[in-house]
Amino acid sequence: MKKNLLLLLALLCLMPFSAMGQSRRTVITNGVLWKDTAGNVVQAHGAGFLYQNGLWYMIGEDRGDSWRPDVNMYSSPDLVHWTFVGKIIKNGETTPDLGQRRFIERPKLLYCAKTGQYVVWCHWEGRNYGASEAAVFVSEQVGGPYRLHHAGRPLDIKSRDCNVFQDADGQAYFISTIEENQHLGLFRLSDDYTEALSCNILFAHQSREAPAIARVGDTYYMLSSACTGWDPNQCKLSCSKSLTEGWSPLVNVGDSICYDTQAASILTINGSKQTTYLYVGDRWMDPGLPESKTIIFPVTFGDGKCELHYAERFEIDFETGEWKILD
């Protein structure tokens, strides 16, 4: 009898939470430095994300050496417990220019199902932000090693602050501030995600940066900020039925400094009861670049509008998609 009871307890310990009728509730706390599972400060600023096989992969700038950032990768099942995967792009090793004549900002990660490759797009910059280029790195494994595919101005267009977007049909896009931060450029990518094929100019002469796009049903929503360096400013929303045209006039969302953040990514949680969207932003210079905080909170979209639900603490159930603000 005792032996059977011990066997039953062992089996229960091996069962996933969902098999035991448990949820995957996680509490996310904002305003604190994240630590990885080894106890080290997480360095992944301007973060990009990829969800694959039950894990979130996050890449971002390692600002431990403030002005010579490597690119780090972490993995997590719940956006709280982060395991350091490695430096997937490293100064002086991945390419000699990196850390000397060039540095990286806002690296973003894509997976191309057609090639089986992982692709990183990023802002590839030089002294005094005069280069205004993008770079592309590729790998056959999510954790690397990554190698430089090419770098330069996409379609010979000056490009800086950037993001990526992968549509429901698998088509991928690179979006960046272009031509001295005057406009946003939406670059349609090749089937292997490594080349820019065409560019549509969006929000001409409105000086928007930090673009982040989500698709909800048949509508695209874009959040972006003004260009005020490291200082936060008013986040604005636009929406459209088409990525390449028809974007609505910009409207304010959130408070006047977007809760002291600048957008980095919008994550989609496909739960059994609802789909939830999470805003991920950087709280830059808090108090310095290496200590800049990563901030996450729910955002709701619908009827051409969105609402940012900033909270110091909130709970999310990754199984159902449900969330609630905590006191």
TIFI-781517 format. One line per field, with one value per residue: chain; residue number from 1; x, y, z of N, C-alpha, C in turn. Coordinates in steps of 0.1 Angstrom, whole numbers, plus 5000, padded with zeros to 4 digits. Example, Ala and Ser with C-alpha at 12.3 -4.5 7.8 and 13.67 -1.06 7.14 Angstrom:
2
c	(A A);
k	(1 2);
nc1	(5132 5128);
nc2	(4943 4978);
nc3	(5078 5071);
cac1	(5123 5137);
cac2	(4955 4989);
cac3	(5078 5071);
cc1	(5132 5129);
cc2	(4967 5000);
cc3	(5078 5079);
//
This chain:
327
c	(A A A A A A A A A A A A A A A A A A A A A A A A A A A A A A A A A A A A A A A A A A A A A A A A A A A A A A A A A A A A A A A A A A A A A A A A A A A A A A A A A A A A A A A A A A A A A A A A A A A A A A A A A A A A A A A A A A A A A A A A A A A A A A A A A A A A A A A A A A A A A A A A A A A A A A A A A A A A A A A A A A A A A A A A A A A A A A A A A A A A A A A A A A A A A A A A A A A A A A A A A A A A A A A A A A A A A A A A A A A A A A A A A A A A A A A A A A A A A A A A A A A A A A A A A A A A A A A A A A A A A A A A A A A A A A A A A A A A A A A A A A A A A A A A A A A A A A A A A A A A A A A A A A A A A A A A A A A A A A A A A A A A A A A);
k	(1 2 3 4 5 6 7 8 9 10 11 12 13 14 15 16 17 18 19 20 21 22 23 24 25 26 27 28 29 30 31 32 33 34 35 36 37 38 39 40 41 42 43 44 45 46 47 48 49 50 51 52 53 54 55 56 57 58 59 60 61 62 63 64 65 66 67 68 69 70 71 72 73 74 75 76 77 78 79 80 81 82 83 84 85 86 87 88 89 90 91 92 93 94 95 96 97 98 99 100 101 102 103 104 105 106 107 108 109 110 111 112 113 114 115 116 117 118 119 120 121 122 123 124 125 126 127 128 129 130 131 132 133 134 135 136 137 138 139 140 141 142 143 144 145 146 147 148 149 150 151 152 153 154 155 156 157 158 159 160 161 162 163 164 165 166 167 168 169 170 171 172 173 174 175 176 177 178 179 180 181 182 183 184 185 186 187 188 189 190 191 192 193 194 195 196 197 198 199 200 201 202 203 204 205 206 207 208 209 210 211 212 213 214 215 216 217 218 219 220 221 222 223 224 225 226 227 228 229 230 231 232 233 234 235 236 237 238 239 240 241 242 243 244 245 246 247 248 249 250 251 252 253 254 255 256 257 258 259 260 261 262 263 264 265 266 267 268 269 270 271 272 273 274 275 276 277 278 279 280 281 282 283 284 285 286 287 288 289 290 291 292 293 294 295 296 297 298 299 300 301 302 303 304 305 306 307 308 309 310 311 312 313 314 315 316 317 318 319 320 321 322 323 324 325 326 327);
nc1	(5008 5019 5040 5026 5013 5035 5044 5022 5023 5048 5042 5023 5039 5054 5035 5023 5011 4986 4976 4969 4947 4954 4961 4982 4992 5008 5026 5035 5058 5065 5090 5113 5147 5152 5163 5182 5179 5203 5209 5219 5218 5193 5201 5188 5178 5156 5140 5134 5111 5104 5081 5082 5077 5066 5082 5093 5115 5138 5156 5181 5197 5228 5236 5256 5282 5279 5280 5288 5271 5266 5245 5222 5206 5177 5156 5122 5094 5073 5077 5088 5107 5138 5161 5195 5206 5227 5253 5244 5252 5282 5305 5333 5337 5315 5315 5342 5338 5319 5315 5336 5337 5310 5278 5250 5215 5182 5176 5158 5139 5131 5115 5119 5099 5101 5128 5138 5155 5167 5163 5178 5171 5183 5191 5220 5246 5268 5294 5281 5256 5257 5258 5233 5221 5210 5213 5215 5214 5219 5209 5210 5201 5181 5195 5219 5252 5251 5255 5268 5248 5243 5249 5239 5223 5189 5176 5190 5182 5183 5182 5170 5159 5140 5118 5103 5077 5056 5032 5000 5000 5026 5042 5068 5080 5102 5104 5112 5125 5131 5153 5167 5150 5125 5103 5084 5095 5081 5093 5090 5098 5120 5113 5129 5134 5156 5162 5154 5127 5109 5096 5073 5063 5053 5034 5045 5069 5063 5079 5082 5091 5103 5083 5057 5038 5006 4983 4949 4922 4911 4924 4952 4972 4992 5016 5036 5063 5074 5104 5126 5151 5165 5145 5112 5080 5048 5029 5015 4987 4978 4957 4948 4934 4951 4986 5002 4991 4965 4965 4952 4947 4971 4966 4965 4975 4974 4993 5010 5037 5038 5038 5064 5079 5091 5080 5088 5080 5050 5033 5015 4992 4977 4952 4930 4905 4906 4922 4951 4969 5002 5020 5053 5079 5107 5121 5140 5173 5172 5186 5206 5219 5226 5210 5184 5150 5128 5095 5063 5029 4993 4975 4947 4929 4905 4879 4892 4906 4927 4937 4959 4969 4985 5002 5018 5019 5006 4985 4986 4971 4985 4974 4946 4946 4935 4937 4945 4946 4967 4966);
nc2	(4988 5013 5015 5017 5042 5059 5056 5067 5094 5101 5100 5120 5142 5143 5150 5175 5208 5213 5188 5181 5196 5221 5256 5278 5301 5332 5357 5389 5413 5448 5473 5465 5451 5424 5391 5363 5327 5320 5339 5363 5396 5403 5411 5425 5446 5467 5447 5417 5391 5355 5329 5295 5261 5260 5278 5311 5330 5355 5382 5407 5439 5438 5458 5460 5468 5498 5512 5494 5472 5437 5410 5393 5362 5348 5323 5314 5299 5314 5342 5352 5336 5334 5319 5320 5318 5324 5346 5356 5372 5387 5412 5418 5391 5378 5394 5414 5442 5448 5464 5479 5497 5496 5493 5476 5480 5474 5445 5420 5390 5364 5335 5315 5295 5284 5280 5270 5285 5308 5343 5374 5407 5440 5473 5488 5505 5534 5557 5587 5582 5581 5562 5548 5522 5488 5455 5419 5388 5352 5319 5283 5272 5280 5290 5298 5292 5326 5342 5369 5380 5401 5437 5471 5500 5494 5489 5511 5531 5553 5540 5535 5532 5502 5474 5442 5424 5396 5383 5367 5350 5343 5361 5384 5414 5443 5471 5505 5536 5561 5580 5601 5600 5610 5596 5565 5535 5507 5477 5452 5418 5393 5358 5343 5359 5376 5397 5430 5438 5458 5491 5508 5541 5553 5575 5600 5625 5627 5619 5594 5567 5536 5515 5492 5464 5448 5423 5421 5402 5413 5436 5458 5471 5497 5508 5536 5559 5593 5610 5614 5609 5592 5599 5594 5596 5606 5578 5568 5557 5540 5526 5501 5485 5475 5468 5484 5508 5534 5540 5551 5585 5595 5588 5596 5573 5558 5573 5606 5600 5574 5556 5559 5545 5530 5515 5481 5456 5437 5411 5381 5362 5332 5320 5295 5305 5332 5356 5373 5403 5415 5443 5452 5471 5494 5509 5533 5543 5540 5537 5542 5532 5504 5496 5499 5492 5464 5464 5451 5448 5443 5449 5460 5456 5468 5476 5497 5509 5512 5502 5508 5489 5496 5483 5478 5452 5423 5394 5366 5340 5316 5294 5299 5325 5345 5375 5396 5427 5432 5442);
nc3	(5000 5009 4991 4967 4971 4972 4946 4932 4941 4929 4902 4900 4905 4882 4863 4840 4848 4836 4831 4857 4861 4868 4864 4845 4860 4863 4880 4871 4877 4876 4871 4884 4884 4862 4870 4858 4858 4869 4886 4876 4863 4839 4806 4780 4762 4743 4733 4713 4704 4701 4700 4705 4706 4732 4746 4753 4734 4739 4727 4729 4735 4752 4775 4794 4789 4781 4756 4737 4729 4731 4717 4735 4743 4758 4774 4783 4800 4809 4809 4831 4845 4834 4814 4806 4774 4757 4743 4713 4693 4691 4701 4680 4675 4661 4639 4627 4626 4645 4675 4671 4645 4643 4660 4676 4678 4690 4682 4665 4662 4639 4627 4599 4582 4557 4551 4574 4589 4614 4618 4623 4624 4627 4639 4626 4635 4634 4646 4660 4649 4621 4602 4597 4591 4585 4597 4590 4604 4605 4614 4618 4641 4669 4691 4681 4665 4653 4621 4602 4576 4558 4557 4557 4541 4538 4506 4499 4516 4543 4575 4608 4641 4647 4639 4635 4617 4614 4593 4592 4571 4568 4555 4559 4574 4577 4596 4600 4612 4588 4566 4581 4603 4595 4585 4586 4574 4557 4550 4527 4530 4515 4506 4522 4543 4544 4528 4517 4497 4488 4496 4515 4524 4554 4576 4568 4573 4600 4620 4636 4658 4672 4664 4668 4659 4659 4648 4648 4642 4612 4612 4615 4641 4652 4674 4684 4690 4696 4686 4709 4719 4747 4764 4776 4759 4746 4737 4706 4686 4656 4631 4605 4577 4559 4556 4541 4534 4541 4568 4599 4613 4638 4673 4708 4733 4765 4792 4793 4790 4784 4806 4814 4794 4763 4734 4726 4718 4709 4723 4716 4733 4729 4743 4758 4764 4758 4736 4745 4746 4751 4760 4756 4768 4770 4799 4797 4808 4837 4865 4847 4814 4816 4837 4827 4827 4818 4809 4812 4803 4801 4770 4753 4722 4698 4676 4662 4683 4712 4745 4771 4798 4823 4851 4883 4892 4878 4871 4850 4832 4814 4801 4797 4788 4803 4824 4852 4871 4899 4933);
cac1	(5000 5028 5047 5016 5011 5047 5044 5012 5029 5058 5036 5017 5050 5058 5025 5022 5000 4974 4971 4963 4936 4959 4963 4996 4991 5021 5025 5045 5061 5072 5098 5125 5156 5150 5174 5180 5179 5216 5210 5225 5209 5190 5205 5181 5171 5151 5139 5126 5106 5099 5075 5084 5077 5063 5092 5095 5129 5140 5169 5181 5210 5235 5241 5266 5291 5268 5280 5293 5262 5264 5231 5220 5193 5172 5144 5113 5081 5063 5081 5093 5119 5146 5174 5205 5209 5240 5255 5242 5260 5292 5315 5347 5337 5306 5321 5352 5333 5310 5322 5347 5331 5295 5271 5237 5203 5169 5176 5145 5141 5121 5118 5114 5095 5104 5142 5142 5165 5163 5168 5178 5172 5186 5197 5234 5249 5281 5296 5272 5245 5258 5257 5219 5220 5204 5221 5208 5222 5211 5214 5201 5196 5176 5205 5231 5258 5245 5266 5263 5244 5247 5246 5238 5210 5180 5172 5198 5174 5188 5173 5175 5150 5134 5111 5098 5063 5053 5018 4994 5003 5040 5050 5075 5083 5111 5099 5122 5125 5140 5156 5169 5138 5114 5092 5085 5095 5077 5100 5085 5110 5120 5107 5138 5134 5170 5164 5142 5123 5102 5094 5062 5065 5042 5035 5056 5073 5057 5090 5078 5100 5098 5071 5053 5025 4998 4972 4937 4913 4915 4929 4965 4973 5006 5020 5049 5067 5081 5118 5131 5162 5162 5134 5099 5070 5034 5027 5003 4981 4971 4952 4946 4931 4962 4998 5010 4984 4953 4966 4944 4955 4976 4958 4972 4971 4982 4996 5018 5051 5036 5042 5079 5084 5091 5076 5098 5073 5037 5032 5002 4990 4965 4946 4918 4893 4907 4936 4956 4981 5010 5029 5067 5086 5119 5122 5154 5181 5166 5190 5215 5215 5227 5199 5171 5140 5119 5082 5052 5015 4983 4969 4935 4926 4892 4871 4901 4911 4934 4939 4971 4966 4997 5001 5030 5018 4994 4985 4981 4970 4989 4965 4933 4947 4929 4946 4939 4955 4968 4968);
cac2	(5000 5024 5015 5023 5056 5066 5056 5077 5108 5104 5102 5133 5152 5144 5155 5189 5214 5212 5175 5180 5205 5234 5266 5283 5315 5338 5371 5397 5426 5458 5483 5458 5445 5410 5382 5350 5316 5319 5350 5374 5406 5401 5422 5423 5458 5468 5432 5410 5378 5345 5318 5283 5248 5262 5287 5324 5333 5369 5387 5422 5446 5437 5471 5459 5477 5506 5517 5483 5461 5424 5406 5382 5355 5341 5316 5314 5294 5323 5356 5356 5328 5335 5311 5326 5309 5328 5357 5350 5381 5392 5422 5414 5377 5375 5401 5423 5456 5450 5468 5488 5508 5494 5487 5471 5484 5468 5433 5413 5376 5358 5321 5313 5281 5279 5277 5265 5294 5319 5355 5385 5421 5450 5486 5486 5519 5539 5569 5598 5577 5585 5550 5546 5510 5476 5442 5407 5376 5340 5307 5271 5268 5292 5295 5301 5305 5334 5348 5381 5377 5414 5449 5483 5506 5486 5495 5523 5541 5555 5533 5535 5525 5492 5462 5432 5419 5384 5383 5354 5341 5340 5372 5391 5428 5451 5485 5513 5551 5563 5593 5610 5599 5617 5588 5551 5527 5494 5469 5438 5409 5381 5346 5337 5370 5382 5408 5439 5438 5470 5499 5518 5551 5555 5586 5609 5638 5628 5616 5584 5556 5524 5510 5478 5461 5436 5421 5416 5399 5418 5450 5460 5482 5501 5517 5542 5570 5604 5609 5622 5602 5583 5603 5588 5606 5601 5568 5570 5545 5541 5512 5500 5471 5471 5472 5493 5521 5536 5541 5562 5595 5591 5593 5593 5562 5558 5587 5615 5594 5559 5550 5559 5534 5531 5502 5472 5445 5433 5397 5375 5350 5325 5312 5287 5313 5345 5360 5385 5410 5421 5454 5451 5484 5497 5521 5536 5552 5539 5551 5543 5522 5490 5493 5501 5481 5459 5466 5443 5449 5440 5460 5455 5462 5465 5487 5507 5516 5503 5507 5502 5486 5495 5479 5473 5438 5417 5380 5361 5326 5313 5284 5305 5339 5355 5382 5406 5436 5429 5454);
cac3	(5000 5010 4978 4956 4974 4968 4931 4928 4943 4920 4889 4901 4904 4868 4854 4838 4856 4829 4833 4870 4862 4873 4854 4844 4864 4866 4884 4865 4885 4868 4878 4891 4875 4861 4872 4852 4867 4875 4895 4869 4857 4825 4797 4767 4760 4729 4731 4703 4709 4693 4708 4698 4714 4746 4752 4747 4732 4740 4724 4731 4737 4765 4778 4805 4783 4776 4742 4729 4732 4724 4717 4744 4742 4770 4771 4794 4797 4815 4808 4844 4848 4822 4814 4797 4763 4753 4734 4700 4684 4700 4696 4676 4671 4651 4628 4633 4627 4656 4687 4666 4637 4643 4672 4673 4686 4687 4675 4664 4658 4631 4622 4585 4581 4544 4551 4587 4595 4623 4612 4632 4618 4637 4636 4625 4635 4636 4654 4658 4641 4607 4592 4594 4583 4591 4595 4590 4609 4603 4620 4616 4654 4676 4700 4673 4663 4642 4613 4594 4562 4551 4564 4548 4541 4530 4494 4499 4524 4556 4584 4622 4650 4639 4644 4625 4618 4606 4592 4594 4559 4568 4550 4570 4572 4585 4597 4606 4609 4576 4561 4592 4613 4591 4581 4589 4562 4558 4540 4525 4529 4506 4512 4533 4553 4546 4519 4516 4483 4485 4508 4516 4533 4563 4585 4562 4580 4614 4630 4646 4660 4681 4659 4672 4652 4662 4640 4655 4632 4599 4614 4620 4650 4653 4684 4681 4699 4690 4687 4720 4725 4758 4773 4772 4754 4744 4727 4697 4680 4643 4626 4591 4572 4551 4562 4532 4532 4548 4583 4605 4620 4651 4685 4720 4742 4778 4797 4784 4789 4782 4819 4814 4786 4749 4729 4720 4711 4713 4723 4715 4741 4724 4754 4755 4767 4751 4732 4752 4740 4761 4756 4762 4766 4778 4807 4795 4818 4850 4863 4836 4804 4820 4846 4821 4830 4808 4814 4805 4808 4790 4761 4746 4709 4692 4670 4659 4695 4721 4759 4778 4812 4831 4865 4889 4893 4872 4870 4837 4830 4800 4795 4793 4783 4812 4833 4861 4878 4913 4942);
cc1	(5009 5035 5038 5014 5023 5048 5034 5017 5040 5053 5029 5027 5055 5048 5025 5010 4987 4967 4964 4951 4940 4961 4978 4996 5005 5018 5038 5046 5069 5080 5110 5134 5153 5164 5171 5181 5192 5218 5216 5215 5206 5193 5199 5172 5167 5146 5130 5122 5102 5093 5076 5085 5076 5073 5092 5111 5130 5154 5169 5195 5215 5242 5251 5278 5283 5268 5286 5284 5264 5249 5230 5206 5190 5159 5136 5100 5070 5066 5086 5106 5127 5159 5183 5209 5223 5241 5255 5249 5269 5302 5328 5348 5328 5310 5330 5347 5325 5318 5334 5340 5315 5290 5257 5227 5191 5169 5163 5147 5129 5125 5111 5112 5100 5119 5146 5153 5159 5171 5167 5180 5175 5191 5212 5240 5264 5282 5287 5260 5245 5257 5243 5217 5212 5213 5212 5218 5213 5218 5205 5196 5192 5187 5218 5240 5251 5257 5259 5260 5247 5243 5247 5225 5200 5174 5178 5190 5180 5177 5179 5165 5141 5126 5108 5084 5062 5038 5013 4997 5018 5049 5056 5079 5093 5105 5108 5119 5135 5142 5157 5156 5126 5101 5094 5086 5091 5083 5095 5098 5109 5115 5116 5141 5148 5172 5152 5139 5116 5099 5082 5065 5052 5045 5046 5057 5066 5067 5086 5089 5095 5085 5069 5039 5019 4987 4961 4926 4918 4921 4943 4965 4988 5007 5034 5051 5072 5096 5124 5143 5159 5150 5121 5090 5057 5034 5014 5000 4976 4967 4949 4941 4942 4975 5005 5003 4971 4953 4959 4952 4959 4968 4966 4966 4980 4984 5006 5032 5050 5041 5057 5085 5084 5089 5087 5091 5058 5036 5018 5001 4977 4960 4934 4905 4894 4921 4939 4968 4989 5020 5042 5074 5098 5117 5137 5160 5175 5175 5200 5212 5216 5215 5185 5162 5132 5105 5072 5039 5005 4979 4958 4933 4912 4886 4880 4907 4919 4935 4950 4967 4978 4994 5015 5031 5005 4996 4980 4981 4973 4981 4953 4935 4942 4940 4938 4950 4955 4971 4983);
cc2	(5013 5026 5021 5037 5064 5067 5067 5091 5111 5107 5116 5144 5154 5149 5170 5195 5212 5199 5173 5189 5219 5243 5270 5298 5320 5352 5378 5410 5435 5467 5478 5453 5430 5403 5369 5339 5313 5330 5363 5384 5403 5413 5419 5434 5460 5455 5428 5396 5368 5334 5305 5271 5251 5272 5300 5326 5349 5373 5402 5426 5443 5450 5471 5468 5487 5509 5506 5471 5448 5421 5393 5375 5348 5333 5315 5307 5304 5338 5361 5349 5326 5327 5317 5315 5311 5341 5353 5359 5388 5401 5415 5399 5374 5381 5411 5437 5458 5453 5478 5500 5507 5489 5484 5477 5476 5455 5426 5400 5371 5343 5319 5298 5275 5274 5270 5273 5304 5331 5366 5398 5430 5463 5485 5500 5522 5551 5580 5595 5581 5574 5548 5534 5499 5465 5430 5396 5364 5328 5295 5267 5281 5298 5299 5289 5313 5340 5359 5377 5389 5425 5461 5489 5498 5494 5509 5534 5541 5549 5532 5526 5515 5482 5453 5429 5407 5383 5368 5344 5338 5351 5380 5405 5434 5465 5493 5528 5553 5577 5603 5611 5607 5609 5574 5544 5512 5486 5455 5429 5398 5369 5340 5348 5377 5394 5417 5440 5451 5478 5508 5528 5554 5567 5596 5622 5639 5623 5606 5573 5546 5519 5495 5475 5448 5435 5414 5414 5404 5432 5450 5472 5484 5511 5523 5554 5581 5602 5619 5616 5592 5586 5598 5600 5599 5590 5571 5557 5549 5527 5513 5486 5466 5476 5484 5506 5522 5537 5553 5573 5590 5596 5588 5581 5562 5572 5594 5609 5579 5551 5548 5547 5538 5517 5494 5461 5444 5418 5392 5362 5343 5316 5304 5295 5327 5347 5373 5390 5417 5432 5452 5464 5485 5510 5525 5545 5552 5531 5553 5532 5508 5486 5496 5489 5476 5458 5458 5446 5447 5452 5453 5463 5459 5478 5499 5515 5506 5510 5500 5501 5484 5491 5475 5458 5433 5402 5376 5346 5322 5302 5290 5318 5349 5362 5392 5414 5432 5442 5456);
cc3	(5000 4997 4967 4958 4969 4952 4926 4929 4933 4906 4889 4899 4889 4858 4852 4845 4849 4830 4847 4872 4868 4861 4855 4848 4868 4870 4878 4872 4877 4877 4886 4880 4875 4864 4864 4862 4874 4885 4889 4864 4843 4817 4783 4764 4745 4724 4719 4708 4698 4702 4699 4708 4729 4753 4745 4746 4731 4736 4726 4734 4751 4767 4790 4801 4775 4761 4732 4731 4724 4723 4725 4740 4755 4766 4784 4790 4801 4815 4822 4847 4835 4824 4803 4787 4758 4746 4720 4689 4693 4694 4692 4672 4660 4638 4633 4634 4640 4669 4683 4658 4637 4656 4668 4683 4681 4678 4676 4657 4650 4629 4609 4583 4567 4543 4563 4594 4605 4618 4621 4623 4630 4631 4637 4624 4637 4645 4650 4649 4627 4597 4588 4586 4591 4588 4597 4594 4607 4610 4618 4630 4661 4685 4694 4671 4651 4634 4605 4580 4553 4560 4554 4549 4532 4518 4493 4506 4538 4566 4598 4631 4643 4647 4632 4627 4609 4605 4592 4583 4558 4562 4561 4565 4582 4585 4605 4604 4598 4573 4572 4601 4608 4589 4587 4575 4564 4547 4539 4523 4520 4513 4523 4544 4554 4537 4519 4501 4479 4498 4506 4527 4541 4572 4581 4570 4594 4624 4641 4646 4669 4677 4664 4666 4657 4652 4648 4645 4618 4600 4620 4629 4652 4665 4681 4690 4690 4692 4697 4727 4736 4766 4767 4767 4752 4733 4719 4690 4666 4639 4612 4588 4562 4557 4554 4530 4541 4563 4588 4611 4634 4663 4697 4727 4754 4783 4789 4782 4788 4794 4819 4806 4771 4743 4723 4712 4716 4712 4723 4723 4736 4735 4750 4756 4760 4746 4739 4746 4751 4755 4763 4758 4774 4786 4808 4806 4831 4860 4852 4826 4809 4829 4840 4823 4818 4815 4806 4811 4797 4782 4754 4733 4705 4687 4667 4671 4703 4735 4765 4793 4821 4845 4870 4890 4886 4871 4856 4837 4816 4793 4789 4786 4792 4821 4842 4868 4893 4921 4945);
//
